[in-house]
Amino acid sequence: MGSKVRVGLVYGGKSGEHEVSLQTAYAVMGEFDYNKYEIKPFYITKQGEWKTGDSLHARPSSVEELRFGGSEAKQSGFALAPLFAGLKKEASAENETRIDVIFPLLHGTFGEDGTIQGLFEMANIPYVGAGVLASAVGMDKILMKKVFAQEGLPQCVFRYFNRTQWERDASFFIMECEVSLGYPCFIKPANLGSSVGVSKAKNREELVAAVNYAFRFDRKVIVEEFVDAREIEVSVLGNDDARASVPGEIAPSNEFYDYKAKYIDGKSTMQIPAILSPEITESIREMAVRAFQSIDGSGLSRVDFFLRKNDNQIFINEVNTLPGFTPFSMYPLMWKETGIPYKELLDTLISLALARHAEKQRIDFTGDAT
């Protein structure tokens, strides 16, 4: 066991994407090479309580087992202890509680927004994926779009406001959206994923209802123009030397790629690689890497685009710093088509996390110039 890399899988969480996270964790547990890795599961309940069980040597038989409902689960502070073993002087290669690297599989708020990444930074432990800043910017659609604008990446027209502004002068923002965007338009919580809280409005009544619905999930709302477009996605892998996969295309089963289309009805279809001209393919891949680097991404991201049907104009939609990661999700499927199978992808992500952590240890955080 001593030669194995100890990986802590953190999943569940307090966000509306709790169940999606469980499905991702279950899938990942089934794909790790247990000859190389010792897997330590950490489950966060919907109430924010941490639970952990014994190290895994194979995937559990069901998703429900990942919740640790039995009395054998270790809870609260004790569950967190292995994460902070690296801060103790006595932590060593022989320390059975030590975790070598964390693989966060938490979607949405408190998972891919920089909050838990900050915990890992404080614990001085390597972790897979984006850092605190990139995670926060990647989660906040408004800030993300401002960064994209600075980078010169083409985007759809959008407007945004917070709850206080809306309550003070909703009529102004309604008028601004109608004049700038028109109908139909899309309304989204600024900070959330998996299309939770997203609506399509075709008139003023639907716009108001959609905004109020989006405010259930965040204090900020973004409203975007509708573009009749194909939905193209690209997977990005790497740290400072990131690379892009072949693009894929989503054909949603509903009016747009909402939560139901993604996770429930199973009727949406994927085309990998997407049928695009070589020129458009290369442009989208290049823009995906630029977007990833613009937020200082690391590890992995899925970058989503719109390709307008009437003139093939490319618009960047968003960067997802912790995309779906089941074997049937777009991110690993696009890498599989590019030549990196799922198990190798997991190995690469672990290596990237360790390399990023090692590079960070070169920084002098004390501020001592002597």
C-alpha positions, -999 to 999 in steps of 0.1 A, spaced: 0 0 0 29 23 7 37 27 -30 2 38 -40 -9 74 -44 -35 82 -18 -63 101 -35 -91 118 -16 -123 120 -35 -146 148 -22 -182 147 -34 -218 156 -25 -219 191 -12 -245 217 -3 -254 229 -39 -283 221 -60 -260 198 -80 -256 173 -51 -270 143 -69 -250 151 -100 -219 151 -79 -227 116 -65 -231 102 -100 -198 117 -110 -180 102 -79 -196 68 -85 -183 68 -121 -148 80 -112 -145 54 -85 -152 27 -111 -124 39 -134 -94 44 -111 -66 18 -114 -66 4 -78 -32 -10 -84 -19 26 -86 -42 44 -62 -57 41 -28 -90 60 -28 -103 77 4 -139 89 0 -151 121 16 -189 128 14 -204 162 22 -241 161 30 -266 186 18 -264 202 52 -226 206 49 -216 177 73 -184 158 63 -184 120 64 -157 95 54 -154 58 53 -126 33 48 -103 34 19 -117 19 -13 -102 -10 -32 -131 -12 -57 -161 9 -67 -190 5 -42 -219 -15 -55 -244 14 -56 -245 52 -56 -264 51 -23 -234 36 -5 -215 68 -11 -237 86 14 -223 66 43 -257 63 60 -245 36 84 -228 39 118 -194 30 104 -190 65 89 -166 89 106 -180 124 108 -173 161 113 -139 171 125 -125 136 124 -134 133 87 -114 165 80 -83 154 98 -66 136 69 -69 167 48 -48 187 72 -22 160 80 2 177 55 4 207 79 18 186 107 55 181 111 50 144 118 32 138 85 53 115 64 51 89 36 44 63 63 15 83 78 -16 63 70 -39 93 74 -20 114 48 -37 123 15 -13 128 -14 -38 146 -36 -75 157 -35 -98 151 -65 -128 174 -59 -160 161 -76 -183 188 -63 -204 206 -88 -218 241 -83 -218 264 -53 -193 254 -25 -176 230 -49 -163 247 -80 -165 283 -69 -132 286 -51 -145 281 -16 -133 245 -11 -102 252 -32 -93 277 -5 -96 250 21 -72 228 1 -48 258 -2 -49 264 35 -42 227 41 -13 229 16 -25 198 -2 -24 192 -40 -58 191 -57 -71 184 -92 -85 213 -112 -87 251 -111 -73 272 -83 -93 296 -61 -93 325 -85 -100 305 -117 -128 286 -99 -145 317 -87 -143 335 -120 -154 303 -138 -184 300 -116 -195 337 -118 -209 341 -153 -208 379 -151 -171 382 -140 -162 355 -165 -178 374 -194 -159 406 -183 -126 386 -185 -135 373 -219 -143 408 -231 -108 419 -219 -93 390 -238 -112 400 -270 -133 368 -272 -166 373 -291 -197 369 -269 -235 373 -271 -250 405 -258 -258 403 -221 -271 424 -192 -269 417 -155 -281 430 -121 -284 420 -85 -314 414 -63 -312 449 -46 -311 466 -80 -340 446 -93 -362 452 -63 -354 490 -65 -361 494 -102 -373 463 -120 -389 483 -147 -356 499 -158 -339 465 -161 -369 450 -180 -367 479 -204 -329 475 -208 -333 438 -215 -361 443 -240 -342 471 -259 -307 454 -258 -316 418 -261 -352 414 -272 -372 382 -270 -366 353 -266 -338 357 -241 -322 335 -215 -321 342 -178 -296 325 -155 -283 327 -119 -248 342 -121 -233 315 -99 -245 280 -106 -240 251 -131 -258 222 -148 -284 247 -161 -301 248 -127 -323 279 -125 -320 287 -162 -351 298 -182 -360 310 -216 -384 339 -218 -405 348 -248 -423 379 -234 -422 403 -205 -443 381 -182 -420 352 -187 -390 374 -182 -402 386 -148 -411 351 -137 -377 338 -149 -358 365 -130 -376 358 -98 -369 321 -103 -332 327 -109 -330 347 -77 -339 316 -58 -304 303 -66 -282 334 -65 -282 372 -56 -271 381 -91 -288 373 -124 -276 375 -160 -298 379 -190 -284 369 -225 -297 374 -260 -310 344 -279 -288 332 -308 -300 306 -332 -269 285 -330 -253 251 -328 -239 242 -293 -202 233 -296 -180 222 -267 -142 216 -263 -123 199 -235 -91 216 -223 -64 198 -204 -32 210 -188 -17 238 -167 3 265 -183 8 244 -215 -29 235 -219 -42 218 -250 -77 213 -265 -95 182 -276 -116 177 -308 -149 197 -305 -182 180 -298 -217 191 -305 -248 188 -284 -283 185 -299 -306 192 -269 -338 173 -264 -355 204 -251 -356 240 -263 -321 244 -248 -297 222 -229 -314 225 -195 -311 202 -164 -337 178 -177 -320 175 -211 -286 169 -194 -295 144 -167 -331 131 -168 -346 123 -201 -315 110 -219 -327 121 -253 -301 147 -261 -275 135 -286 -238 141 -289 -217 143 -321 -180 137 -314 -162 151 -332 -185 178 -343 -189 181 -381 -171 214 -387 -148 228 -413 -110 225 -404 -109 263 -401 -138 265 -377 -125 236 -357 -91 252 -353 -105 285 -344 -127 270 -317 -99 250 -302 -76 280 -301 -103 301 -285 -109 274 -259 -73 275 -248 -73 313 -247 -104 313 -225 -89 287 -202 -57 308 -199 -76 341 -195 -90 329 -161 -57 312 -152 -72 278 -155 -54 246 -145 -60 209 -148 -92 207 -167 -121 227 -181 -149 224 -207 -153 254 -229 -188 259 -245 -194 279 -277 -223 289 -299 -219 287 -337 -245 309 -352 -263 290 -380 -268 318 -405 -231 329 -408 -210 305 -387 -200 333 -363 -184 318 -331 -194 331 -297 -179 319 -265 -206 309 -239 -187 299 -208 -159 279 -192 -168 251 -168 -139 244 -145 -154 211 -132 -174 196 -160 -194 164 -158 -170 135 -155 -188 103 -160 -176 80 -188 -206 93 -208 -200 130 -202 -188 153 -230 -155 161 -213 -140 126 -212 -157 115 -244 -140 143 -264 -106 133 -250 -113 97 -258 -119 107 -294 -87 128 -293 -67 98 -281 -68 99 -243 -90 71 -227 -107 77 -193 -81 59 -171 -52 78 -187 -72 110 -183 -74 104 -146 -37 97 -144 -30 129 -163 -52 150 -140 -34 136 -109 0 143 -124 -11 179 -133 -23 185 -98 10 173 -83 30 193 -107 10 225 -100 15 220 -63 52 214 -66 55 246 -87 36 266 -61 61 255 -34 87 276 -51 68 308 -41 80 326 -9 48 334 9 66 348 39 75 381 22 110 378 37 133 394 11 165 385 30 
